[in-house]
């Protein structure tokens, strides 16, 4: 996965916890910084959409959650 693909995955609810993205974030501090900055906003959007019934948020990856 390259950095452009990582950005796409970070902003895609179904890819945000993928193993491939997590591996990329482990190797790329720039993308990890971007993930850290985007995380609060993306979580807020997830909450709003989940409450409205638009989608159900995926279960977080244990590996991804443990990093924070």
N, C-alpha and C positions, 0 to 999 in steps of 0.2 A: 504494500500500500504506500502510495506517495502522499505528500502533504495535501494536494488538492483533493484526493480521494478521502483523506482523513477529515477534511473540513465537511465534505458532503456527508460522511458517516456521522459526524458530530451533530449535524443538523437534521438527521433522519432518525426519527424515533425508533424505528425497527433495527437500525444499524448501530445505534449509539453505544450499546454494550457488547458489540461483537468482539470476538477474540482477536481478529485481525487489527481492529482499531486499537484495542488495548495494547497489543504488541507494538504497534507503531508509536503510541504515546509513551511507552517505556523507553523507546530509542530516540525520540525527537522532543527535545525540551521546548522548542518553539510551538509545536502542536499541543504539547501538554499545557503550556501557558495559555494558549487559545482555549483549550477545553476548560481550564479553570475559570477563565473570564466568561465563557458562554454558559457554564453550568447553571448559575442561578436563574438566568433568563429562560433557558430551556426547561428547567424544572417548573418554573412558574407557568409557562405555556402548557406543559403537560398537565398540571393541576387544573387549569382552567378548562382544557379540553376534556379531561376525565370527568369533571363535575358536570359538564354540559352533555356528557354521553357521546361525544364525538369519537372517542377512542378509549381504550383501556391501556394504561401505561404498562410496558413490559416489566417483568421482574428484573431487578438490577442484578448484574453479574457480581458474584461474590468477590471475584478478583478485582473488579473495578471499584467496588465500594470500599474494599480494604485499603486502597491507596489513599483515601481521603481521610 
